[in-house]
Structures are given as structure tokens and as C-alpha cells.
Amino acid sequence: MSLLIMKPGLLTTVQDLGRYGYQQYGVIAGGAMDSYAMRMANLLVGNEEQAAGLEMTVLGPEITFAAPALIAVCGGGLAPLLDGQPLPLWRTAHVPKGARLHFGRLPGGCRAYLAVAGGIDVPVQLNSRSTYLRAGIGGHQGRALRSGDVLPVGTSSGRAAAWAERLTRGRGTGRVVGEPMNNRQLEERSAGNSGAEAAAIAAWYPVPAMIPDYPQAPVIRVIEGEEYEMFSSESRRRFLSEPYTILPESDRMGYRLSGSPLSLVQEQSLASAAVTFGTIQVPAEGAPIILMADRQTTGGYPKLAQVITADLPLLAQASPGSRVRFRLVTLREAQEQLLQRELELHRLRLVLQHV
């Protein structure tokens, strides 16, 4: 089983949940920007949550399936279409051999994730299949996908195989997308394609409360950073009361923000220290930078705040030009939000075991 990339989209890469265990050597963790959407997509096709899938940014790719496949697309900003017909997000779908997946645009969010039963089976490098573009490692040849790339897919789990069988026999389907094709459409399919089968959509899906809303102007919750008290009271007030705009030069490494400048009470030099996904640093010119999935392992700028883990997916779905606001919460509140999210995912795992 493989995926043929007909068009690559703006930035489509192979990602999993990250490359951990090597940060002490300066190797970044990387992984999916929106790990929640990635995990959900994998659960919906019977994969382990850390299985590799495709991260698609702003403009989606066009993909042809070389064999029948069980898939799910989760996230925001992109509207999946299978052979021209809408395919619902956050749902399990069984697609026939030769089916063509492409994407329109949706308001809210900028990244979607495609999971395929069996996972994208590119080589493991340093315990991960994630693509790190700056170093040219992981994923498919260490780079973003291009037209003509062929991605191998691994062996699906027993659960995924059972779901696929149910869907192909018409049991457990919510609805069917994709009309039988005419002769011209059939001729356009690759040689040996079985043709006009319809894709079956599973009747099971996450409860609406588990599906995130991606607002155009999100409010991101933060806890105090290590140097929070070193910033002037006016800077702290501005940070927590005024909007900041994500600049176009933002990327997977970090979001640069435009807004009221922030300053320390007294300028001083700091030793480099560990940073992580969501650390908000403030360089001397006063414009905040939020470190994202491909952040460096250490940094020497003052750390004003830290985005709570539960809100990192929401931040990851904010595109350049979006305005964000910040709200200070306690460490306890941050932990409670993370535990609530993990409890919801645990419940979904339990339910899927009995589908």
C-alpha cells in the first residue's frame, strides 16, 4: 500500500509526535504542530497515537491511493474532498483503490492531519519519523513532499482491518460519499484501478465536545515564565490586555509577534537555559517570540510566559495575520486542563475498543 503525491500543497510533511531523548545533544524534538489533531486522526484509524501521518499547512496536497485504505483527516483550515465530494473531518473513512483526495479551504485553523491505517512507513531516524526541515532529517528524504513522491504505508492493526471490513460490507456506515463514476472519469484513473466504488464513512465519531473550535482570534492561556517578574508592570499589563499579531515570517520553529513592545525593569544578560514548545521569549527590541514544534533546545532571551500544554494545539492552528490574546492562569489550572484533555482521549480509546 502506498500514497502517490500528485500535488504537494504549500507545505506537507511527514510528522509523528516528535523526536525525544536527544535534546541534550542539541537535537530538536519537532513533531506535529497540533499533536491533538494528529493523535485523534491516528486513533480513528486504529493506529498507535505516535504513528506517522501527514501534516498539511494552509494549502492541501492532492493524493491518490494505490490500494483501499482506512483514513481520517483531523484539524482545521482544510476541507477534504474525495473524488470531488466532501469528506467529513474527524471521521473514519474507507476509501477505494485509486481514490483521489484533495482539499479546499475552511475558515478557522491552518493545519490538517491525514492518518492512514498502518501509518506512513518512512525510515525511523533517532526514534522518530518526523521531518526536521532545517537539518534535512526524518520524514521522506528529510524534506517537504513534492509531486511524484510515493509514500509507503505500514501494516494496519487488527482493529483497523475489522473496521475496514465492516465499512466495505456497509455495516457501521454513517453515509456514503463519492458517486459512481462515468466512463471518462474511469479512464482518468490509474491502470488496474477497480474504479467506481464509493467511500464509506463510519457512523462512529468523537463527541462534539472533543472537536476543537479554531477561532480567528484565539485567547491563549499562559503561566508565568521564569523571568516574568523581571518585566516592568506596564509590560506585563500590555501582554495580558492587548492583542498581538502573528507575523508572516513565523514558521514551525517560532511565531514572531507584532504589538506593544515589552521590556525588563533593568536590562541584563542571562545565561542560556532550556526552552520548550510554547515558551514565550522577549528579545531586546521587545517583540515576543513563541517557540513552536521545531524550536531550538536552549535560549538566552528572558522568558516572559509559557503557553499551557492544553492550548498548544489551538496556538498551532493560528495562521500568520491572526491576532492572539493571552490570559494568565495558575499552574494548577494548567494541569487540570491537561488532565481533562487526556481523560477525554482515554475515554475515546476505550470506546473505540468496542466499536
C-alpha positions as CSV (number, residue, x, y, z in Angstrom):
1,M,0.0,0.0,0.0
2,S,1.3,3.5,-0.8
3,L,0.2,7.1,-1.4
4,L,1.1,8.9,-4.6
5,I,1.6,12.6,-4.2
6,M,0.1,14.3,-7.3
7,K,0.4,17.8,-5.9
8,P,2.3,18.6,-2.7
9,G,0.4,21.6,-1.4
10,L,2.1,24.5,0.3
11,L,3.9,22.6,3.0
12,T,3.2,18.9,3.5
13,T,5.5,16.9,5.7
14,V,5.6,13.5,7.4
15,Q,5.2,14.0,11.2
16,D,4.6,12.0,14.3
17,L,4.7,13.1,17.9
18,G,8.3,14.0,17.9
19,R,12.0,13.0,18.4
20,Y,12.5,12.8,22.1
21,G,15.6,11.7,24.1
22,Y,18.2,13.7,22.2
23,Q,17.7,17.3,23.2
24,Q,20.8,17.2,25.5
25,Y,22.7,16.8,22.3
26,G,21.0,19.7,20.6
27,V,18.6,17.6,18.5
28,I,15.2,19.3,18.5
29,A,12.1,17.3,19.4
30,G,9.9,18.5,16.4
31,G,6.8,16.5,15.6
32,A,3.3,17.6,14.8
33,M,2.4,21.2,15.5
34,D,-1.1,20.2,16.5
35,S,-0.4,17.0,18.4
36,Y,-4.1,16.7,19.5
37,A,-5.4,16.5,15.9
38,M,-2.6,14.1,15.0
39,R,-3.4,11.8,17.9
40,M,-7.1,11.9,17.2
41,A,-6.6,11.0,13.5
42,N,-4.5,8.1,14.4
43,L,-7.0,6.8,17.0
44,L,-9.7,7.0,14.4
45,V,-7.9,4.6,12.0
46,G,-6.7,2.1,14.7
47,N,-3.1,3.3,14.8
48,E,-0.9,3.9,17.8
49,E,-1.1,7.6,18.6
50,Q,2.6,8.2,17.8
51,A,2.2,6.7,14.3
52,A,3.4,8.9,11.4
53,G,0.9,10.8,9.3
54,L,0.9,13.9,7.0
55,E,0.8,17.5,8.3
56,M,-0.7,19.7,5.7
57,T,-0.4,23.5,6.0
58,V,-2.8,26.2,4.6
59,L,-3.0,24.7,1.1
60,G,-3.5,20.9,1.0
61,P,-2.0,18.3,-1.3
62,E,-3.6,16.1,-3.9
63,I,-3.1,12.4,-3.1
64,T,-4.0,9.2,-4.9
65,F,-4.4,5.9,-3.0
66,A,-2.7,2.9,-4.6
67,A,-5.0,0.5,-2.7
68,P,-8.0,0.6,-0.5
69,A,-7.3,2.5,2.8
70,L,-8.8,3.4,6.1
71,I,-8.2,7.1,6.7
72,A,-9.1,10.1,8.9
73,V,-8.4,13.8,8.5
74,C,-8.4,16.0,11.6
75,G,-7.5,19.6,12.3
76,G,-8.5,22.9,10.7
77,G,-8.3,25.2,7.8
78,L,-8.6,22.5,5.1
79,A,-11.8,20.9,3.7
80,P,-11.1,17.3,2.4
81,L,-12.7,16.3,-0.8
82,L,-12.6,12.7,-2.1
83,D,-13.1,12.5,-5.9
84,G,-14.7,15.9,-5.6
85,Q,-17.1,15.0,-2.9
86,P,-16.9,16.4,0.7
87,L,-15.3,14.1,3.2
88,P,-16.1,14.9,6.8
89,L,-13.3,15.9,9.2
90,W,-12.8,13.9,12.5
91,R,-14.4,10.8,11.0
92,T,-13.1,7.3,9.9
93,A,-13.5,6.7,6.2
94,H,-12.7,3.7,4.0
95,V,-11.6,4.8,0.5
96,P,-11.3,2.6,-2.6
97,K,-8.2,2.0,-4.7
98,G,-7.5,4.9,-7.0
99,A,-9.5,7.4,-4.9
100,R,-8.2,11.0,-5.2
101,L,-8.0,13.1,-2.0
102,H,-7.6,16.9,-2.3
103,F,-8.6,19.9,-0.2
104,G,-10.5,23.2,-0.3
105,R,-10.2,25.8,2.4
106,L,-12.2,26.2,5.6
107,P,-12.3,29.3,7.9
108,G,-10.5,28.7,11.3
109,G,-7.3,26.9,11.6
110,C,-4.4,26.3,9.1
111,R,-3.2,22.7,9.6
112,A,-4.9,19.4,9.0
113,Y,-3.5,15.9,9.6
114,L,-4.1,12.8,7.4
115,A,-3.7,9.4,9.2
116,V,-3.8,6.2,7.2
117,A,-4.2,2.8,8.9
118,G,-0.7,1.3,9.3
119,G,1.0,4.8,9.4
120,I,3.3,6.4,6.9
121,D,6.2,3.9,6.9
122,V,9.2,6.0,6.2
123,P,12.5,5.1,7.9
124,V,12.9,5.8,11.7
125,Q,15.7,8.2,12.5
126,L,16.6,8.9,16.1
127,N,13.4,7.2,17.3
128,S,11.1,9.2,15.1
129,R,9.7,9.5,11.6
130,S,9.2,13.3,11.9
131,T,10.6,15.6,9.3
132,Y,13.0,18.3,10.5
133,L,13.4,20.5,7.5
134,R,16.3,22.7,8.7
135,A,18.5,19.6,9.3
136,G,17.1,17.6,6.4
137,I,16.4,14.5,8.5
138,G,13.4,12.3,9.0
139,G,10.2,12.0,7.0
140,H,10.5,11.5,3.3
141,Q,14.2,12.3,2.4
142,G,14.3,15.0,5.1
143,R,12.2,17.4,3.1
144,A,8.7,18.6,2.3
145,L,6.7,16.5,-0.1
146,R,6.9,17.0,-3.9
147,S,4.8,16.0,-6.8
148,G,5.6,12.4,-7.8
149,D,6.7,11.2,-4.3
150,V,5.4,7.8,-3.3
151,L,4.9,7.2,0.4
152,P,4.8,3.6,1.8
153,V,2.1,2.7,4.3
154,G,2.7,0.1,7.1
155,T,0.6,-2.9,8.0
156,S,-2.7,-1.9,9.6
157,S,-3.8,-3.1,13.0
158,G,-6.3,-5.9,13.5
159,R,-8.8,-3.3,14.7
160,A,-8.3,-1.3,11.6
161,A,-8.8,-4.4,9.4
162,A,-12.0,-5.2,11.2
163,W,-13.3,-1.7,10.7
164,A,-12.4,-1.7,7.0
165,E,-14.3,-4.9,6.5
166,R,-17.4,-3.6,8.3
167,L,-17.3,-0.4,6.2
168,T,-16.9,-2.2,2.9
169,R,-19.8,-4.5,3.7
170,G,-22.0,-1.5,4.6
171,R,-22.2,-2.0,8.3
172,G,-21.5,0.9,10.6
173,T,-21.6,3.5,7.9
174,G,-23.0,6.9,8.5
175,R,-23.3,7.9,4.9
176,V,-21.5,7.4,1.6
177,V,-19.6,10.0,-0.4
178,G,-18.5,9.7,-4.0
179,E,-20.9,8.9,-6.8
180,P,-20.3,6.1,-9.2
181,M,-18.0,7.5,-12.0
182,N,-18.7,7.8,-15.6
183,N,-16.5,6.3,-18.4
184,R,-14.4,9.4,-18.8
185,Q,-13.6,9.5,-15.0
186,L,-12.8,5.9,-15.0
187,E,-10.3,6.3,-17.8
188,E,-8.6,9.0,-15.9
189,R,-7.9,6.6,-13.1
190,S,-4.6,4.8,-13.0
191,A,-4.3,1.4,-14.7
192,G,-5.6,-1.5,-12.8
193,N,-7.9,0.6,-10.6
194,S,-11.1,-1.1,-9.5
195,G,-13.0,2.1,-10.3
196,A,-16.3,3.2,-9.2
197,E,-16.5,2.1,-5.6
198,A,-17.8,4.7,-3.1
199,A,-16.0,5.7,0.0
200,A,-17.8,4.6,3.2
201,I,-17.9,6.9,6.2
202,A,-18.1,5.3,9.7
203,A,-21.1,6.1,11.9
204,W,-18.8,6.4,14.9
205,Y,-17.1,9.7,15.6
206,P,-15.9,11.8,18.6
207,V,-18.5,13.6,20.6
208,P,-18.7,17.3,19.5
209,A,-17.1,18.4,22.8
210,M,-13.9,16.8,21.7
211,I,-13.7,18.6,18.4
212,P,-11.9,21.9,18.8
213,D,-13.1,25.2,17.7
214,Y,-10.4,27.3,15.9
215,P,-11.3,30.9,16.4
216,Q,-9.8,33.6,14.2
217,A,-8.6,35.5,17.3
218,P,-7.8,32.9,20.0
219,V,-7.3,33.6,23.6
220,I,-4.2,31.6,24.7
221,R,-3.7,30.7,28.3
222,V,-0.2,31.0,29.8
223,I,1.6,30.6,33.1
224,E,4.3,32.8,34.4
225,G,7.7,32.3,32.8
226,E,10.9,32.1,34.7
227,E,11.7,35.8,34.2
228,Y,8.1,37.1,34.5
229,E,8.8,39.3,37.5
230,M,11.8,40.9,35.8
231,F,9.4,42.6,33.2
232,S,8.0,46.0,34.1
233,S,4.5,46.1,35.4
234,E,3.4,48.1,32.3
235,S,4.9,45.4,30.0
236,R,3.0,42.7,31.9
237,R,-0.2,44.6,31.7
238,R,0.2,45.1,28.0
239,F,1.0,41.5,27.4
240,L,-2.2,40.3,29.2
241,S,-4.6,43.0,27.9
242,E,-3.6,43.9,24.3
243,P,-3.7,41.7,21.2
244,Y,-0.6,40.6,19.3
245,T,-0.5,39.7,15.6
246,I,1.4,36.7,14.3
247,L,3.8,38.0,11.6
248,P,4.3,36.4,8.1
249,E,7.9,35.3,8.9
250,S,6.5,32.9,11.5
251,D,7.1,29.1,10.9
252,R,7.3,25.8,12.6
253,M,10.3,27.0,14.7
254,G,8.6,30.0,16.2
255,Y,5.8,32.6,15.9
256,R,7.0,36.2,15.8
257,L,4.5,38.7,17.2
258,S,3.8,42.3,16.5
259,G,2.3,44.5,19.2
260,S,3.2,46.8,22.1
261,P,6.9,46.3,22.9
262,L,7.8,44.7,26.2
263,S,10.8,45.5,28.4
264,L,12.6,44.4,31.5
265,V,12.7,46.7,34.6
266,Q,16.5,46.6,34.1
267,E,18.4,45.2,31.1
268,Q,20.6,42.3,32.0
269,S,22.4,39.4,30.4
270,L,21.0,35.9,31.0
271,A,22.7,32.5,30.7
272,S,21.1,30.2,28.1
273,A,18.6,27.9,29.6
274,A,16.3,25.1,28.5
275,V,13.2,26.1,26.5
276,T,10.2,24.1,25.2
277,F,7.2,24.2,22.9
278,G,5.2,27.3,23.9
279,T,8.0,29.2,25.7
280,I,7.5,33.0,25.1
281,Q,10.8,34.8,24.9
282,V,11.3,38.5,24.5
283,P,14.5,39.8,22.7
284,A,16.0,43.2,23.4
285,E,13.8,45.0,20.8
286,G,10.7,43.9,22.8
287,A,8.8,41.9,20.3
288,P,7.7,38.5,21.7
289,I,8.6,35.2,20.1
290,I,6.6,32.0,20.8
291,L,8.7,28.9,20.3
292,M,6.9,26.2,18.4
293,A,7.4,22.5,17.5
294,D,10.8,22.9,15.7
295,R,12.2,25.2,18.5
296,Q,15.8,25.1,19.5
297,T,16.7,23.3,22.7
298,T,18.1,26.3,24.7
299,G,17.6,30.1,24.6
300,G,19.1,33.1,26.2
301,Y,16.3,35.7,26.0
302,P,14.1,36.4,29.0
303,K,11.2,34.0,29.3
304,L,8.0,36.0,30.0
305,A,5.5,33.2,29.9
306,Q,4.8,29.6,28.9
307,V,1.7,28.6,26.9
308,I,-0.1,25.8,28.7
309,T,0.1,22.4,27.1
310,A,-3.7,22.1,26.6
311,D,-3.6,25.3,24.4
312,L,-0.7,24.4,22.2
313,P,-2.9,22.9,19.5
314,L,-5.1,26.0,19.5
315,L,-2.0,28.2,19.0
316,A,-0.6,25.8,16.3
317,Q,-3.8,26.4,14.3
318,A,-3.4,30.2,14.3
319,S,-2.0,31.4,11.0
320,P,0.1,34.4,10.1
321,G,-2.0,37.6,10.3
322,S,-4.1,36.1,13.2
323,R,-4.5,38.2,16.4
324,V,-4.0,36.4,19.7
325,R,-4.5,37.5,23.2
326,F,-3.1,35.9,26.4
327,R,-4.7,35.1,29.7
328,L,-2.7,34.2,32.8
329,V,-3.7,31.1,34.7
330,T,-2.1,29.2,37.6
331,L,0.0,26.1,37.3
332,R,-2.9,24.1,38.9
333,E,-5.3,25.3,36.3
334,A,-2.9,24.4,33.5
335,Q,-2.5,20.9,34.9
336,E,-6.3,20.5,35.3
337,Q,-6.9,21.4,31.7
338,L,-4.3,18.9,30.5
339,L,-5.7,16.2,32.7
340,Q,-9.2,16.9,31.3
341,R,-8.0,16.6,27.7
342,E,-6.1,13.4,28.4
343,L,-9.1,11.9,30.2
344,E,-11.2,12.6,27.1
345,L,-8.7,10.9,24.9
346,H,-8.6,7.9,27.3
347,R,-12.4,7.6,27.1
348,L,-12.2,7.7,23.3
349,R,-9.7,4.9,23.3
350,L,-11.9,2.8,25.5
351,V,-15.0,3.4,23.3
352,L,-13.1,2.6,20.1
353,Q,-12.1,-0.8,21.5
354,H,-15.7,-1.8,21.5
355,V,-16.8,-0.3,18.1
